[in-house]
């Protein structure tokens, strides 16, 4: 003999279980995103080791022993970054990591960061790296047109700011009110960032409280 109530209870419990599993996945993903600053430190460390070795080779000042030592340092630092990248970014946080690396380039990090540390396979994302660089250059140029020339003070283009808007959208709106050259730059930025804007512009259901300065405050004080 069947027990309708018991069947309904099982369905309800399964629905609760499914929600809990999904919530756990979201929590785990957010936990990995919170480790992006640590991953960025590893990327920068590996990049600097590569630059030191390249610079030493160009100067011709390395003896065999020093070259071997520096090459080993590059190998170890690169492997540390790759391991951390695979653990933290995986297959589901690649877009978010690209955004973080682009933001560091906007703030003045070397182009090499974009070219070699977007993923664990730089050759496979070479096209993406160049696209992110071009977009970032246009973004920086746009702020320069508004008199903001200190790159290290700029937020990343895809950064959610105090008013819940992407930084690049604020820049576009500012340029639209400028002269003819600035209006054209606004159109360029809109075209360059069309894809990321459409995929990342959605405001989160529960946005975190902004930390540090916000573009809204900065622009109102200008």
LUMGUKE-218213 format. One record per residue (C-alpha): residue number from 0; y, z, x. Coordinates in Angstrom, 1 decimal, always signed. Example, Ala and Ser with C-alpha at 12.3 -4.5 7.8 and 13.67 -1.06 7.14 Angstrom:
residues 2
<sedo n="0" yy="-4.5" zz="+7.8" xx="+12.3"/>
<sedo n="1" yy="-1.1" zz="+7.1" xx="+13.7"/>
END
This chain:
residues 222
<sedo n="0" yy="+0.0" zz="+0.0" xx="+0.0"/>
<sedo n="1" yy="+3.4" zz="-1.0" xx="+1.4"/>
<sedo n="2" yy="+6.3" zz="+1.3" xx="+1.8"/>
<sedo n="3" yy="+9.6" zz="-0.6" xx="+1.1"/>
<sedo n="4" yy="+11.7" zz="+2.3" xx="+2.2"/>
<sedo n="5" yy="+9.9" zz="+2.6" xx="+5.5"/>
<sedo n="6" yy="+10.3" zz="-1.1" xx="+6.1"/>
<sedo n="7" yy="+14.1" zz="-0.9" xx="+5.4"/>
<sedo n="8" yy="+14.3" zz="+2.1" xx="+7.8"/>
<sedo n="9" yy="+12.6" zz="+0.0" xx="+10.5"/>
<sedo n="10" yy="+15.0" zz="-2.8" xx="+10.0"/>
<sedo n="11" yy="+18.0" zz="-0.5" xx="+10.1"/>
<sedo n="12" yy="+16.7" zz="+1.1" xx="+13.3"/>
<sedo n="13" yy="+16.1" zz="-2.3" xx="+14.9"/>
<sedo n="14" yy="+19.7" zz="-3.3" xx="+14.0"/>
<sedo n="15" yy="+20.9" zz="-0.1" xx="+15.7"/>
<sedo n="16" yy="+18.7" zz="-0.8" xx="+18.7"/>
<sedo n="17" yy="+20.1" zz="-4.3" xx="+19.0"/>
<sedo n="18" yy="+23.7" zz="-3.0" xx="+19.0"/>
<sedo n="19" yy="+22.9" zz="-0.4" xx="+21.6"/>
<sedo n="20" yy="+21.2" zz="-3.0" xx="+23.8"/>
<sedo n="21" yy="+24.3" zz="-5.2" xx="+23.5"/>
<sedo n="22" yy="+26.6" zz="-2.4" xx="+24.2"/>
<sedo n="23" yy="+24.6" zz="-1.5" xx="+27.3"/>
<sedo n="24" yy="+24.9" zz="-5.1" xx="+28.5"/>
<sedo n="25" yy="+28.7" zz="-5.0" xx="+28.0"/>
<sedo n="26" yy="+28.9" zz="-1.7" xx="+29.8"/>
<sedo n="27" yy="+26.8" zz="-2.9" xx="+32.7"/>
<sedo n="28" yy="+29.0" zz="-6.1" xx="+33.0"/>
<sedo n="29" yy="+32.2" zz="-4.0" xx="+33.0"/>
<sedo n="30" yy="+30.7" zz="-1.7" xx="+35.6"/>
<sedo n="31" yy="+30.1" zz="-4.7" xx="+37.9"/>
<sedo n="32" yy="+33.6" zz="-6.1" xx="+37.3"/>
<sedo n="33" yy="+35.0" zz="-2.7" xx="+38.4"/>
<sedo n="34" yy="+33.4" zz="-3.4" xx="+41.8"/>
<sedo n="35" yy="+35.5" zz="-6.5" xx="+42.3"/>
<sedo n="36" yy="+38.0" zz="-4.7" xx="+44.7"/>
<sedo n="37" yy="+35.0" zz="-3.7" xx="+46.9"/>
<sedo n="38" yy="+33.7" zz="-7.3" xx="+46.9"/>
<sedo n="39" yy="+37.2" zz="-8.6" xx="+47.8"/>
<sedo n="40" yy="+37.3" zz="-6.3" xx="+50.8"/>
<sedo n="41" yy="+33.9" zz="-7.7" xx="+52.0"/>
<sedo n="42" yy="+35.2" zz="-11.3" xx="+51.5"/>
<sedo n="43" yy="+38.4" zz="-10.6" xx="+53.5"/>
<sedo n="44" yy="+36.4" zz="-8.9" xx="+56.2"/>
<sedo n="45" yy="+34.0" zz="-11.8" xx="+56.5"/>
<sedo n="46" yy="+36.9" zz="-14.3" xx="+56.4"/>
<sedo n="47" yy="+38.8" zz="-12.5" xx="+59.2"/>
<sedo n="48" yy="+35.7" zz="-12.4" xx="+61.4"/>
<sedo n="49" yy="+35.3" zz="-16.1" xx="+61.0"/>
<sedo n="50" yy="+39.0" zz="-16.7" xx="+61.8"/>
<sedo n="51" yy="+38.7" zz="-14.6" xx="+65.0"/>
<sedo n="52" yy="+35.7" zz="-16.6" xx="+66.1"/>
<sedo n="53" yy="+37.3" zz="-19.9" xx="+65.3"/>
<sedo n="54" yy="+40.5" zz="-18.9" xx="+67.1"/>
<sedo n="55" yy="+38.6" zz="-17.7" xx="+70.1"/>
<sedo n="56" yy="+36.8" zz="-21.0" xx="+70.4"/>
<sedo n="57" yy="+40.0" zz="-23.0" xx="+70.1"/>
<sedo n="58" yy="+41.7" zz="-21.0" xx="+72.8"/>
<sedo n="59" yy="+38.6" zz="-21.4" xx="+75.0"/>
<sedo n="60" yy="+38.9" zz="-17.7" xx="+76.0"/>
<sedo n="61" yy="+35.4" zz="-16.6" xx="+75.0"/>
<sedo n="62" yy="+32.6" zz="-16.1" xx="+77.5"/>
<sedo n="63" yy="+29.0" zz="-16.5" xx="+76.3"/>
<sedo n="64" yy="+28.6" zz="-12.8" xx="+75.7"/>
<sedo n="65" yy="+31.7" zz="-12.3" xx="+73.7"/>
<sedo n="66" yy="+31.0" zz="-15.5" xx="+71.7"/>
<sedo n="67" yy="+27.5" zz="-14.2" xx="+70.8"/>
<sedo n="68" yy="+28.9" zz="-10.8" xx="+69.8"/>
<sedo n="69" yy="+31.5" zz="-12.4" xx="+67.5"/>
<sedo n="70" yy="+29.0" zz="-14.8" xx="+66.1"/>
<sedo n="71" yy="+26.7" zz="-11.9" xx="+65.2"/>
<sedo n="72" yy="+29.7" zz="-10.1" xx="+63.6"/>
<sedo n="73" yy="+30.4" zz="-13.2" xx="+61.4"/>
<sedo n="74" yy="+26.7" zz="-13.4" xx="+60.5"/>
<sedo n="75" yy="+26.5" zz="-9.7" xx="+59.5"/>
<sedo n="76" yy="+29.8" zz="-9.7" xx="+57.5"/>
<sedo n="77" yy="+28.9" zz="-12.9" xx="+55.7"/>
<sedo n="78" yy="+25.5" zz="-11.6" xx="+54.7"/>
<sedo n="79" yy="+27.1" zz="-8.4" xx="+53.4"/>
<sedo n="80" yy="+29.4" zz="-10.4" xx="+51.2"/>
<sedo n="81" yy="+26.6" zz="-12.7" xx="+49.9"/>
<sedo n="82" yy="+24.4" zz="-9.7" xx="+49.0"/>
<sedo n="83" yy="+27.3" zz="-8.0" xx="+47.2"/>
<sedo n="84" yy="+28.4" zz="-11.2" xx="+45.5"/>
<sedo n="85" yy="+24.9" zz="-11.8" xx="+44.0"/>
<sedo n="86" yy="+24.6" zz="-8.2" xx="+42.8"/>
<sedo n="87" yy="+28.1" zz="-8.0" xx="+41.4"/>
<sedo n="88" yy="+29.1" zz="-11.4" xx="+40.2"/>
<sedo n="89" yy="+25.6" zz="-12.8" xx="+39.4"/>
<sedo n="90" yy="+25.7" zz="-15.7" xx="+36.9"/>
<sedo n="91" yy="+27.9" zz="-14.2" xx="+34.3"/>
<sedo n="92" yy="+31.1" zz="-13.2" xx="+36.1"/>
<sedo n="93" yy="+31.9" zz="-16.4" xx="+38.1"/>
<sedo n="94" yy="+35.0" zz="-17.3" xx="+36.1"/>
<sedo n="95" yy="+36.4" zz="-13.8" xx="+36.4"/>
<sedo n="96" yy="+35.7" zz="-13.7" xx="+40.2"/>
<sedo n="97" yy="+37.4" zz="-17.1" xx="+40.6"/>
<sedo n="98" yy="+40.4" zz="-15.6" xx="+38.8"/>
<sedo n="99" yy="+40.5" zz="-12.7" xx="+41.2"/>
<sedo n="100" yy="+40.3" zz="-14.8" xx="+44.3"/>
<sedo n="101" yy="+43.0" zz="-17.2" xx="+43.0"/>
<sedo n="102" yy="+45.2" zz="-14.1" xx="+42.4"/>
<sedo n="103" yy="+44.7" zz="-13.0" xx="+46.0"/>
<sedo n="104" yy="+45.7" zz="-16.5" xx="+47.2"/>
<sedo n="105" yy="+48.8" zz="-16.4" xx="+45.0"/>
<sedo n="106" yy="+49.8" zz="-13.1" xx="+46.7"/>
<sedo n="107" yy="+49.5" zz="-14.8" xx="+50.1"/>
<sedo n="108" yy="+45.9" zz="-14.6" xx="+51.2"/>
<sedo n="109" yy="+44.8" zz="-17.6" xx="+53.4"/>
<sedo n="110" yy="+43.4" zz="-20.7" xx="+51.8"/>
<sedo n="111" yy="+40.1" zz="-20.0" xx="+53.4"/>
<sedo n="112" yy="+39.5" zz="-17.2" xx="+50.9"/>
<sedo n="113" yy="+39.5" zz="-19.8" xx="+48.1"/>
<sedo n="114" yy="+37.5" zz="-22.3" xx="+50.1"/>
<sedo n="115" yy="+34.7" zz="-20.1" xx="+51.2"/>
<sedo n="116" yy="+34.4" zz="-17.0" xx="+49.1"/>
<sedo n="117" yy="+34.3" zz="-18.2" xx="+45.5"/>
<sedo n="118" yy="+30.6" zz="-18.1" xx="+45.5"/>
<sedo n="119" yy="+27.5" zz="-17.7" xx="+47.6"/>
<sedo n="120" yy="+27.4" zz="-21.5" xx="+48.0"/>
<sedo n="121" yy="+30.9" zz="-22.7" xx="+49.0"/>
<sedo n="122" yy="+29.9" zz="-26.4" xx="+49.3"/>
<sedo n="123" yy="+28.9" zz="-26.3" xx="+45.6"/>
<sedo n="124" yy="+32.3" zz="-25.1" xx="+44.4"/>
<sedo n="125" yy="+34.5" zz="-27.0" xx="+46.8"/>
<sedo n="126" yy="+36.0" zz="-29.0" xx="+43.9"/>
<sedo n="127" yy="+36.8" zz="-25.8" xx="+42.0"/>
<sedo n="128" yy="+38.3" zz="-24.2" xx="+45.1"/>
<sedo n="129" yy="+40.7" zz="-27.2" xx="+45.5"/>
<sedo n="130" yy="+41.6" zz="-27.1" xx="+41.8"/>
<sedo n="131" yy="+42.3" zz="-23.4" xx="+41.9"/>
<sedo n="132" yy="+44.5" zz="-23.8" xx="+45.0"/>
<sedo n="133" yy="+46.5" zz="-26.7" xx="+43.4"/>
<sedo n="134" yy="+47.0" zz="-24.6" xx="+40.2"/>
<sedo n="135" yy="+48.1" zz="-21.5" xx="+42.2"/>
<sedo n="136" yy="+50.5" zz="-23.6" xx="+44.3"/>
<sedo n="137" yy="+52.1" zz="-24.9" xx="+41.0"/>
<sedo n="138" yy="+52.3" zz="-21.4" xx="+39.7"/>
<sedo n="139" yy="+54.0" zz="-20.0" xx="+42.8"/>
<sedo n="140" yy="+56.4" zz="-23.0" xx="+42.7"/>
<sedo n="141" yy="+57.3" zz="-22.2" xx="+39.1"/>
<sedo n="142" yy="+58.2" zz="-18.6" xx="+40.0"/>
<sedo n="143" yy="+60.2" zz="-19.8" xx="+42.9"/>
<sedo n="144" yy="+62.3" zz="-21.9" xx="+40.5"/>
<sedo n="145" yy="+63.1" zz="-18.7" xx="+38.7"/>
<sedo n="146" yy="+64.2" zz="-17.0" xx="+42.0"/>
<sedo n="147" yy="+61.1" zz="-15.0" xx="+42.6"/>
<sedo n="148" yy="+60.1" zz="-15.8" xx="+46.1"/>
<sedo n="149" yy="+58.0" zz="-12.8" xx="+47.1"/>
<sedo n="150" yy="+54.5" zz="-13.9" xx="+46.6"/>
<sedo n="151" yy="+53.0" zz="-10.5" xx="+47.1"/>
<sedo n="152" yy="+54.9" zz="-9.3" xx="+44.1"/>
<sedo n="153" yy="+53.5" zz="-11.9" xx="+41.7"/>
<sedo n="154" yy="+50.7" zz="-11.2" xx="+39.3"/>
<sedo n="155" yy="+47.7" zz="-13.5" xx="+39.1"/>
<sedo n="156" yy="+48.1" zz="-16.5" xx="+36.7"/>
<sedo n="157" yy="+45.3" zz="-15.3" xx="+34.5"/>
<sedo n="158" yy="+46.2" zz="-11.6" xx="+34.7"/>
<sedo n="159" yy="+46.6" zz="-9.8" xx="+31.4"/>
<sedo n="160" yy="+50.0" zz="-8.1" xx="+31.4"/>
<sedo n="161" yy="+51.7" zz="-5.3" xx="+29.5"/>
<sedo n="162" yy="+52.3" zz="-7.4" xx="+26.4"/>
<sedo n="163" yy="+48.8" zz="-8.9" xx="+26.2"/>
<sedo n="164" yy="+49.9" zz="-12.3" xx="+27.4"/>
<sedo n="165" yy="+48.6" zz="-14.2" xx="+30.4"/>
<sedo n="166" yy="+51.1" zz="-14.3" xx="+33.2"/>
<sedo n="167" yy="+51.1" zz="-18.1" xx="+33.4"/>
<sedo n="168" yy="+52.1" zz="-18.3" xx="+29.7"/>
<sedo n="169" yy="+55.1" zz="-16.1" xx="+30.3"/>
<sedo n="170" yy="+56.1" zz="-18.3" xx="+33.3"/>
<sedo n="171" yy="+55.8" zz="-21.4" xx="+31.1"/>
<sedo n="172" yy="+58.0" zz="-19.9" xx="+28.4"/>
<sedo n="173" yy="+60.6" zz="-18.9" xx="+31.0"/>
<sedo n="174" yy="+60.7" zz="-22.4" xx="+32.5"/>
<sedo n="175" yy="+61.0" zz="-24.0" xx="+29.1"/>
<sedo n="176" yy="+64.5" zz="-22.4" xx="+28.8"/>
<sedo n="177" yy="+65.6" zz="-23.7" xx="+32.2"/>
<sedo n="178" yy="+67.1" zz="-27.0" xx="+33.4"/>
<sedo n="179" yy="+65.3" zz="-30.3" xx="+33.2"/>
<sedo n="180" yy="+63.4" zz="-29.8" xx="+36.4"/>
<sedo n="181" yy="+62.1" zz="-26.5" xx="+35.2"/>
<sedo n="182" yy="+61.1" zz="-27.9" xx="+31.9"/>
<sedo n="183" yy="+59.0" zz="-30.5" xx="+33.6"/>
<sedo n="184" yy="+57.5" zz="-27.8" xx="+35.8"/>
<sedo n="185" yy="+56.6" zz="-26.0" xx="+32.6"/>
<sedo n="186" yy="+54.8" zz="-29.1" xx="+31.3"/>
<sedo n="187" yy="+52.9" zz="-29.4" xx="+34.6"/>
<sedo n="188" yy="+51.7" zz="-25.8" xx="+34.5"/>
<sedo n="189" yy="+50.6" zz="-26.2" xx="+30.9"/>
<sedo n="190" yy="+48.5" zz="-29.2" xx="+31.9"/>
<sedo n="191" yy="+47.1" zz="-27.7" xx="+35.0"/>
<sedo n="192" yy="+46.1" zz="-24.5" xx="+33.3"/>
<sedo n="193" yy="+45.0" zz="-26.0" xx="+30.0"/>
<sedo n="194" yy="+41.3" zz="-25.2" xx="+30.5"/>
<sedo n="195" yy="+41.6" zz="-21.6" xx="+31.8"/>
<sedo n="196" yy="+44.2" zz="-20.8" xx="+29.2"/>
<sedo n="197" yy="+42.0" zz="-22.0" xx="+26.3"/>
<sedo n="198" yy="+39.0" zz="-19.9" xx="+27.6"/>
<sedo n="199" yy="+40.7" zz="-16.8" xx="+28.9"/>
<sedo n="200" yy="+43.8" zz="-16.4" xx="+26.7"/>
<sedo n="201" yy="+42.1" zz="-14.5" xx="+23.9"/>
<sedo n="202" yy="+43.4" zz="-10.9" xx="+23.7"/>
<sedo n="203" yy="+40.6" zz="-8.4" xx="+24.1"/>
<sedo n="204" yy="+39.8" zz="-6.2" xx="+21.0"/>
<sedo n="205" yy="+40.5" zz="-3.0" xx="+22.9"/>
<sedo n="206" yy="+42.9" zz="-3.9" xx="+25.7"/>
<sedo n="207" yy="+43.2" zz="-1.3" xx="+28.5"/>
<sedo n="208" yy="+46.5" zz="+0.4" xx="+29.1"/>
<sedo n="209" yy="+48.5" zz="-1.5" xx="+31.7"/>
<sedo n="210" yy="+48.8" zz="+0.1" xx="+35.1"/>
<sedo n="211" yy="+51.7" zz="-0.5" xx="+37.5"/>
<sedo n="212" yy="+54.6" zz="-2.8" xx="+36.7"/>
<sedo n="213" yy="+54.3" zz="-5.3" xx="+33.8"/>
<sedo n="214" yy="+55.9" zz="-8.7" xx="+33.6"/>
<sedo n="215" yy="+57.7" zz="-7.7" xx="+30.4"/>
<sedo n="216" yy="+59.4" zz="-4.8" xx="+32.2"/>
<sedo n="217" yy="+60.2" zz="-6.9" xx="+35.2"/>
<sedo n="218" yy="+61.7" zz="-9.8" xx="+33.3"/>
<sedo n="219" yy="+63.8" zz="-7.5" xx="+31.1"/>
<sedo n="220" yy="+65.2" zz="-5.9" xx="+34.1"/>
<sedo n="221" yy="+66.1" zz="-9.2" xx="+35.8"/>
END
